[in-house]
Amino acid sequence: MQTDVYRLWSTRIVTFAISALAAASVAYWSLKGWRPETPSAAPVVAQASPVTPQAIARALGGGLAPVTPVSGAAPAISRYALVGVVAGRLRAGAALISVDGQEAKAIRVGTLVDDGMKLESVSGRRAILASATGASVKLTLELPQLDQ
């Protein structure tokens, strides 16, 4: 009986490839199972104190910041302080704004900040307030620059 040499080599190559894949699979799963479990890299945070506006401000990259007017009344500027900004795409986003020194509240774009002003837009480190009554009064609130 005569054997085909080419057929013999193709059988050998396929057998070698299958056995190499099986050996690699055994090695992978055995190393994965024997590896000692490492502790999580995330630190454990104790919930001893409630979340404060200052902590939220630090997490959002700022603190209570002075406001700068775009146009409008100067007395209204001192009422608002921008604590943080979460800017999204296409007029989406929110800002943490403190009114008259009270706790900062999260306000979405398009909603009222207080009786006379609404949050018009947010971008980067800036929030723009516009008059809710339709007047041309606009205020720009900015977070302070980070000192590094």
C-alpha positions as a printed Julia matrix, in Angstrom:
148×3 Matrix{Float64}:
   0.0    0.0    0.0
   1.33   3.37  -0.97
   0.77   6.5    1.2
   0.49  10.02  -0.09
   3.31  12.11   1.44
   1.42  15.4    1.11
  -1.62  13.97   2.83
   0.56  12.67   5.65
   2.13  16.11   6.26
  -1.2   17.92   6.27
  -2.49  15.46   8.89
   0.62  16.06  10.99
   0.28  19.86  10.77
  -3.41  19.82  11.74
  -2.69  17.43  14.64
   0.16  19.65  15.87
  -2.0   22.81  15.69
  -4.86  21.2   17.64
  -2.52  19.85  20.32
  -0.76  23.25  20.62
  -4.11  24.98  21.12
  -5.13  22.4   23.72
  -1.81  22.84  25.58
  -2.13  26.63  25.51
  -5.68  26.39  26.87
  -4.59  24.11  29.72
  -1.68  26.43  30.57
  -3.92  29.53  30.55
  -6.61  28.07  32.78
  -4.14  26.5   35.19
  -2.25  29.8   35.61
  -5.52  31.68  36.01
  -6.71  29.29  38.72
  -3.43  29.27  40.67
  -2.96  33.01  40.81
  -3.4   34.33  44.36
  -6.31  36.69  44.74
  -5.15  40.29  44.94
  -7.03  42.84  47.05
  -9.05  45.46  45.23
  -7.17  48.62  44.29
 -10.18  50.79  45.18
  -9.88  52.32  48.63
 -12.57  51.67  51.18
 -14.48  54.84  51.95
 -16.18  55.21  55.3
 -19.55  56.95  55.29
 -19.03  58.7   58.62
 -20.18  62.15  57.56
 -22.91  63.29  55.15
 -22.04  64.72  51.76
 -21.53  68.47  52.0
 -21.69  71.09  49.26
 -17.97  71.73  49.74
 -17.2   68.05  49.06
 -19.34  68.15  45.93
 -17.59  71.33  44.84
 -14.17  69.72  45.23
 -15.33  66.66  43.3
 -16.55  68.83  40.43
 -13.31  70.8   40.28
 -13.94  74.01  42.08
 -15.35  75.82  45.03
 -17.5   78.83  45.6
 -16.46  81.25  42.91
 -17.17  84.88  42.25
 -19.48  85.54  39.34
 -18.8   87.84  36.41
 -21.62  89.56  34.55
 -22.14  89.41  30.8
 -24.67  92.22  31.02
 -27.31  93.25  33.49
 -27.71  94.34  37.05
 -24.72  94.32  39.36
 -26.65  93.56  42.61
 -27.96  90.26  41.2
 -24.43  88.99  40.57
 -23.56  88.68  44.23
 -26.54  86.37  44.85
 -25.23  83.44  42.77
 -22.14  81.29  43.16
 -21.16  78.47  40.82
 -19.98  75.39  42.69
 -19.7   72.83  39.87
 -20.62  72.07  36.27
 -21.57  68.88  34.44
 -21.65  69.75  30.73
 -23.14  67.45  28.12
 -23.8   67.54  24.41
 -26.58  69.53  22.72
 -27.81  71.79  25.53
 -27.65  68.98  28.07
 -26.0   69.34  31.43
 -26.41  70.68  34.92
 -24.75  73.04  37.35
 -24.39  73.25  41.13
 -25.4   76.8   42.02
 -25.6   78.4   45.43
 -28.19  81.2   45.78
 -27.79  83.79  48.56
 -25.13  81.71  50.36
 -27.44  78.71  50.87
 -26.58  75.1   50.05
 -25.74  74.51  46.41
 -28.41  72.7   44.41
 -28.12  70.76  41.16
 -30.0   72.57  38.41
 -30.55  71.22  34.89
 -30.3   73.4   31.8
 -33.62  75.12  31.12
 -34.94  75.03  34.71
 -35.38  77.89  37.17
 -32.55  78.76  39.54
 -34.8   81.03  41.59
 -37.77  83.31  40.89
 -36.13  85.55  38.33
 -33.38  83.51  36.64
 -33.11  80.21  34.79
 -30.06  78.19  33.74
 -29.65  78.82  30.02
 -26.53  76.79  29.2
 -23.41  75.14  30.61
 -20.03  74.53  29.03
 -16.69  73.53  30.47
 -16.27  75.6   33.63
 -19.04  78.13  32.89
 -22.79  78.46  33.41
 -24.96  81.16  31.88
 -28.1   82.38  33.63
 -30.81  84.27  31.75
 -33.85  86.16  32.93
 -36.93  83.95  33.21
 -39.2   86.9   32.44
 -37.8   87.46  28.96
 -35.65  90.5   29.81
 -32.21  90.71  28.22
 -30.41  90.17  31.53
 -27.7   87.5   31.39
 -25.13  86.48  33.99
 -22.08  84.32  33.43
 -20.89  82.25  36.38
 -17.39  80.73  36.17
 -15.44  78.31  38.33
 -12.07  79.58  39.56
  -8.94  78.45  37.75
  -7.17  75.44  39.25
  -3.77  76.23  40.78
  -1.38  73.39  40.03
